[in-house]
Amino acid sequence: PLDVLRARMAVNLDSRAAFDGYWRALRHVVRTEGLGALWSGARVTLLGIVPYSGLSFCLFETLKARLEDSGGGALKTHQRLGAGALSGLLAQSATYP
């Protein structure tokens, strides 16, 4: 719901702001569109997050296991950061073209 309100507040068709705060935006959206409007777009967002999270986790664990096998033991901090960065980059590229 807060993301919906943030997006509504960010959209301006003229020079003045559409809402001067979250409470006014919340009241306006609920009064004019109903309570369900606060969750509009949540399904689509979740449908995008689930594949990204799954792929990112799978890639991170795979990269981590390969690095542990080749290095012989526990990973150093920079290796974990590199594996996390690469897995995030690849998952992001695959799921959000």
Backbone as JSON Lines, residues from 0, in Angstrom:
{"i":0,"aa":"P","n":[0.8,-1.21,0.0],"ca":[0.0,0.0,0.0],"c":[0.84,1.28,0.0]}
{"i":1,"aa":"L","n":[1.95,1.28,0.72],"ca":[2.77,2.49,0.75],"c":[3.39,2.78,-0.61]}
{"i":2,"aa":"D","n":[3.71,1.74,-1.35],"ca":[4.28,1.94,-2.68],"c":[3.25,2.53,-3.63]}
{"i":3,"aa":"V","n":[2.0,2.1,-3.51],"ca":[0.93,2.68,-4.33],"c":[0.77,4.15,-4.0]}
{"i":4,"aa":"L","n":[0.77,4.49,-2.72],"ca":[0.65,5.89,-2.33],"c":[1.84,6.71,-2.8]}
{"i":5,"aa":"R","n":[3.05,6.15,-2.69],"ca":[4.25,6.85,-3.15],"c":[4.16,7.14,-4.65]}
{"i":6,"aa":"A","n":[3.73,6.15,-5.41],"ca":[3.6,6.33,-6.86],"c":[2.54,7.37,-7.2]}
{"i":7,"aa":"R","n":[1.42,7.34,-6.49],"ca":[0.36,8.32,-6.73],"c":[0.84,9.73,-6.41]}
{"i":8,"aa":"M","n":[1.62,9.85,-5.35],"ca":[2.12,11.18,-4.96],"c":[3.19,11.68,-5.93]}
{"i":9,"aa":"A","n":[3.89,10.77,-6.58],"ca":[4.96,11.16,-7.5],"c":[4.43,11.65,-8.85]}
{"i":10,"aa":"V","n":[3.24,11.21,-9.22],"ca":[2.68,11.57,-10.52],"c":[2.03,12.95,-10.42]}
{"i":11,"aa":"N","n":[2.56,13.87,-11.19],"ca":[2.0,15.23,-11.24],"c":[1.71,15.59,-12.68]}
{"i":12,"aa":"L","n":[0.5,16.01,-12.93],"ca":[0.15,16.45,-14.27],"c":[0.31,17.97,-14.42]}
{"i":13,"aa":"D","n":[0.41,18.65,-13.32],"ca":[0.65,20.09,-13.37],"c":[1.78,20.43,-12.39]}
{"i":14,"aa":"S","n":[1.99,21.7,-12.13],"ca":[3.13,22.12,-11.32],"c":[2.96,21.87,-9.83]}
{"i":15,"aa":"R","n":[1.73,21.73,-9.36],"ca":[1.56,21.51,-7.91],"c":[1.37,20.03,-7.62]}
{"i":16,"aa":"A","n":[1.72,19.64,-6.42],"ca":[1.64,18.24,-6.01],"c":[0.18,17.79,-5.91]}
{"i":17,"aa":"A","n":[-0.07,16.54,-6.26],"ca":[-1.43,16.01,-6.19],"c":[-1.89,15.87,-4.74]}
{"i":18,"aa":"F","n":[-0.97,15.48,-3.85],"ca":[-1.29,15.31,-2.43],"c":[-0.16,15.93,-1.62]}
{"i":19,"aa":"D","n":[-0.49,16.43,-0.44],"ca":[0.54,17.03,0.39],"c":[1.02,16.1,1.51]}
{"i":20,"aa":"G","n":[0.61,14.86,1.46],"ca":[1.07,13.9,2.46],"c":[0.43,12.54,2.26]}
{"i":21,"aa":"Y","n":[0.98,11.56,2.97],"ca":[0.47,10.19,2.84],"c":[-0.96,10.05,3.36]}
{"i":22,"aa":"W","n":[-1.29,10.72,4.45],"ca":[-2.64,10.59,4.99],"c":[-3.7,11.1,4.03]}
{"i":23,"aa":"R","n":[-3.44,12.24,3.4],"ca":[-4.42,12.77,2.43],"c":[-4.52,11.86,1.21]}
{"i":24,"aa":"A","n":[-3.39,11.35,0.76],"ca":[-3.4,10.43,-0.38],"c":[-4.16,9.16,-0.01]}
{"i":25,"aa":"L","n":[-3.92,8.63,1.18],"ca":[-4.61,7.44,1.64],"c":[-6.12,7.66,1.7]}
{"i":26,"aa":"R","n":[-6.54,8.75,2.3],"ca":[-7.97,9.04,2.39],"c":[-8.6,9.19,1.01]}
{"i":27,"aa":"H","n":[-7.91,9.89,0.12],"ca":[-8.45,10.11,-1.22],"c":[-8.6,8.79,-1.99]}
{"i":28,"aa":"V","n":[-7.58,7.97,-1.96],"ca":[-7.63,6.7,-2.69],"c":[-8.72,5.8,-2.13]}
{"i":29,"aa":"V","n":[-8.8,5.68,-0.82],"ca":[-9.82,4.82,-0.22],"c":[-11.22,5.34,-0.49]}
{"i":30,"aa":"R","n":[-11.42,6.64,-0.41],"ca":[-12.75,7.21,-0.65],"c":[-13.18,7.1,-2.11]}
{"i":31,"aa":"T","n":[-12.26,7.34,-3.03],"ca":[-12.64,7.37,-4.44],"c":[-12.57,6.02,-5.13]}
{"i":32,"aa":"E","n":[-11.64,5.15,-4.7],"ca":[-11.45,3.88,-5.4],"c":[-11.68,2.65,-4.53]}
{"i":33,"aa":"G","n":[-11.8,2.84,-3.24],"ca":[-12.01,1.71,-2.35],"c":[-10.71,1.2,-1.74]}
{"i":34,"aa":"L","n":[-10.85,0.42,-0.7],"ca":[-9.69,-0.1,0.04],"c":[-8.81,-1.01,-0.82]}
{"i":35,"aa":"G","n":[-9.42,-1.75,-1.73],"ca":[-8.67,-2.67,-2.59],"c":[-7.69,-1.97,-3.52]}
{"i":36,"aa":"A","n":[-7.91,-0.69,-3.78],"ca":[-7.01,0.05,-4.67],"c":[-5.6,0.19,-4.09]}
{"i":37,"aa":"L","n":[-5.49,0.08,-2.77],"ca":[-4.17,0.18,-2.15],"c":[-3.28,-1.01,-2.51]}
{"i":38,"aa":"W","n":[-3.88,-2.11,-2.9],"ca":[-3.12,-3.3,-3.27],"c":[-3.15,-3.54,-4.78]}
{"i":39,"aa":"S","n":[-3.53,-2.53,-5.55],"ca":[-3.54,-2.71,-7.01],"c":[-2.11,-2.89,-7.5]}
{"i":40,"aa":"G","n":[-1.91,-3.88,-8.3],"ca":[-0.58,-4.16,-8.82],"c":[0.25,-5.1,-7.96]}
{"i":41,"aa":"A","n":[-0.27,-5.52,-6.82],"ca":[0.49,-6.4,-5.93],"c":[0.73,-7.77,-6.55]}
{"i":42,"aa":"R","n":[-0.27,-8.3,-7.24],"ca":[-0.1,-9.62,-7.88],"c":[1.01,-9.6,-8.92]}
{"i":43,"aa":"V","n":[1.01,-8.58,-9.74],"ca":[2.03,-8.48,-10.79],"c":[3.42,-8.35,-10.17]}
{"i":44,"aa":"T","n":[3.51,-7.56,-9.11],"ca":[4.79,-7.39,-8.43],"c":[5.27,-8.71,-7.86]}
{"i":45,"aa":"L","n":[4.38,-9.44,-7.21],"ca":[4.76,-10.74,-6.64],"c":[5.13,-11.74,-7.72]}
{"i":46,"aa":"L","n":[4.44,-11.7,-8.85],"ca":[4.77,-12.6,-9.94],"c":[6.17,-12.31,-10.5]}
{"i":47,"aa":"G","n":[6.64,-11.09,-10.36],"ca":[7.99,-10.77,-10.79],"c":[9.03,-11.08,-9.73]}
{"i":48,"aa":"I","n":[8.68,-10.93,-8.47],"ca":[9.63,-11.15,-7.38],"c":[9.93,-12.63,-7.19]}
{"i":49,"aa":"V","n":[8.93,-13.49,-7.31],"ca":[9.12,-14.91,-7.04],"c":[10.17,-15.53,-7.96]}
{"i":50,"aa":"P","n":[10.11,-15.37,-9.27],"ca":[11.15,-15.96,-10.11],"c":[12.53,-15.35,-9.86]}
{"i":51,"aa":"Y","n":[12.57,-14.05,-9.62],"ca":[13.84,-13.39,-9.35],"c":[14.47,-13.95,-8.08]}
{"i":52,"aa":"S","n":[13.7,-14.06,-7.02],"ca":[14.23,-14.55,-5.74],"c":[14.69,-15.99,-5.85]}
{"i":53,"aa":"G","n":[13.9,-16.82,-6.49],"ca":[14.28,-18.22,-6.66],"c":[15.54,-18.38,-7.48]}
{"i":54,"aa":"L","n":[15.63,-17.67,-8.57],"ca":[16.81,-17.76,-9.42],"c":[18.05,-17.19,-8.73]}
{"i":55,"aa":"S","n":[17.88,-16.09,-8.06],"ca":[19.0,-15.48,-7.34],"c":[19.53,-16.41,-6.26]}
{"i":56,"aa":"F","n":[18.64,-17.0,-5.48],"ca":[19.05,-17.92,-4.42],"c":[19.76,-19.14,-5.0]}
{"i":57,"aa":"C","n":[19.19,-19.7,-6.06],"ca":[19.78,-20.89,-6.69],"c":[21.17,-20.58,-7.24]}
{"i":58,"aa":"L","n":[21.3,-19.46,-7.93],"ca":[22.6,-19.09,-8.48],"c":[23.63,-18.8,-7.39]}
{"i":59,"aa":"F","n":[23.21,-18.13,-6.33],"ca":[24.13,-17.83,-5.24],"c":[24.63,-19.11,-4.58]}
{"i":60,"aa":"E","n":[23.74,-20.03,-4.3],"ca":[24.16,-21.28,-3.66],"c":[25.06,-22.1,-4.58]}
{"i":61,"aa":"T","n":[24.77,-22.09,-5.88],"ca":[25.61,-22.81,-6.84],"c":[27.0,-22.19,-6.92]}
{"i":62,"aa":"L","n":[27.06,-20.87,-7.06],"ca":[28.36,-20.2,-7.12],"c":[29.14,-20.38,-5.83]}
{"i":63,"aa":"K","n":[28.46,-20.32,-4.72],"ca":[29.11,-20.49,-3.42],"c":[29.7,-21.89,-3.29]}
{"i":64,"aa":"A","n":[28.94,-22.91,-3.7],"ca":[29.43,-24.28,-3.63],"c":[30.64,-24.49,-4.54]}
{"i":65,"aa":"R","n":[30.59,-23.92,-5.73],"ca":[31.74,-24.06,-6.65],"c":[32.99,-23.37,-6.12]}
{"i":66,"aa":"L","n":[32.8,-22.2,-5.54],"ca":[33.94,-21.5,-4.96],"c":[34.51,-22.24,-3.76]}
{"i":67,"aa":"E","n":[33.65,-22.83,-2.95],"ca":[34.12,-23.61,-1.81],"c":[34.87,-24.85,-2.26]}
{"i":68,"aa":"D","n":[34.38,-25.49,-3.32],"ca":[35.07,-26.68,-3.84],"c":[36.44,-26.34,-4.42]}
{"i":69,"aa":"S","n":[36.51,-25.25,-5.15],"ca":[37.79,-24.88,-5.79],"c":[38.78,-24.27,-4.8]}
{"i":70,"aa":"G","n":[38.27,-23.58,-3.77],"ca":[39.15,-22.92,-2.81],"c":[39.47,-23.76,-1.59]}
{"i":71,"aa":"G","n":[38.71,-24.81,-1.38],"ca":[38.97,-25.69,-0.27],"c":[38.6,-25.12,1.09]}
{"i":72,"aa":"G","n":[37.36,-24.83,1.28],"ca":[36.93,-24.39,2.6],"c":[35.97,-23.22,2.56]}
{"i":73,"aa":"A","n":[35.91,-22.56,3.72],"ca":[34.99,-21.44,3.87],"c":[35.39,-20.27,2.99]}
{"i":74,"aa":"L","n":[34.4,-19.56,2.5],"ca":[34.65,-18.43,1.62],"c":[35.02,-17.19,2.41]}
{"i":75,"aa":"K","n":[35.83,-16.37,1.79],"ca":[36.17,-15.07,2.37],"c":[35.05,-14.09,2.03]}
{"i":76,"aa":"T","n":[35.06,-12.98,2.7],"ca":[34.0,-11.99,2.53],"c":[33.89,-11.51,1.08]}
{"i":77,"aa":"H","n":[35.01,-11.21,0.45],"ca":[34.95,-10.7,-0.92],"c":[34.43,-11.76,-1.89]}
{"i":78,"aa":"Q","n":[34.64,-13.04,-1.59],"ca":[34.12,-14.1,-2.45],"c":[32.59,-14.2,-2.31]}
{"i":79,"aa":"R","n":[32.11,-14.09,-1.08],"ca":[30.66,-14.11,-0.87],"c":[29.99,-12.91,-1.54]}
{"i":80,"aa":"L","n":[30.62,-11.73,-1.4],"ca":[30.07,-10.53,-2.04],"c":[30.05,-10.67,-3.56]}
{"i":81,"aa":"G","n":[31.11,-11.23,-4.11],"ca":[31.17,-11.43,-5.56],"c":[30.11,-12.41,-6.04]}
{"i":82,"aa":"A","n":[29.95,-13.5,-5.3],"ca":[28.93,-14.5,-5.67],"c":[27.53,-13.89,-5.57]}
{"i":83,"aa":"G","n":[27.29,-13.09,-4.53],"ca":[25.99,-12.44,-4.39],"c":[25.73,-11.42,-5.47]}
{"i":84,"aa":"A","n":[26.75,-10.65,-5.81],"ca":[26.6,-9.63,-6.86],"c":[26.33,-10.28,-8.21]}
{"i":85,"aa":"L","n":[27.09,-11.31,-8.53],"ca":[26.92,-11.98,-9.82],"c":[25.57,-12.67,-9.9]}
{"i":86,"aa":"S","n":[25.16,-13.33,-8.82],"ca":[23.86,-14.01,-8.86],"c":[22.72,-13.0,-8.97]}
{"i":87,"aa":"G","n":[22.83,-11.87,-8.29],"ca":[21.81,-10.83,-8.41],"c":[21.76,-10.24,-9.8]}
{"i":88,"aa":"L","n":[22.92,-10.0,-10.38],"ca":[22.99,-9.45,-11.73],"c":[22.36,-10.4,-12.75]}
{"i":89,"aa":"L","n":[22.71,-11.68,-12.66],"ca":[22.17,-12.65,-13.61],"c":[20.67,-12.86,-13.42]}
{"i":90,"aa":"A","n":[20.22,-12.92,-12.18],"ca":[18.79,-13.09,-11.93],"c":[18.0,-11.88,-12.39]}
{"i":91,"aa":"Q","n":[18.53,-10.71,-12.13],"ca":[17.87,-9.48,-12.57],"c":[17.78,-9.4,-14.09]}
{"i":92,"aa":"S","n":[18.87,-9.78,-14.75],"ca":[18.9,-9.74,-16.22],"c":[17.93,-10.76,-16.82]}
{"i":93,"aa":"A","n":[17.79,-11.9,-16.18],"ca":[16.92,-12.95,-16.72],"c":[15.44,-12.67,-16.47]}
{"i":94,"aa":"T","n":[15.1,-12.06,-15.35],"ca":[13.69,-11.91,-15.01],"c":[13.1,-10.54,-15.32]}
{"i":95,"aa":"Y","n":[13.93,-9.52,-15.44],"ca":[13.46,-8.18,-15.76],"c":[14.16,-7.66,-17.02]}
{"i":96,"aa":"P","n":[13.78,-8.2,-18.16],"ca":[14.48,-7.78,-19.39],"c":[14.13,-6.4,-19.74]}
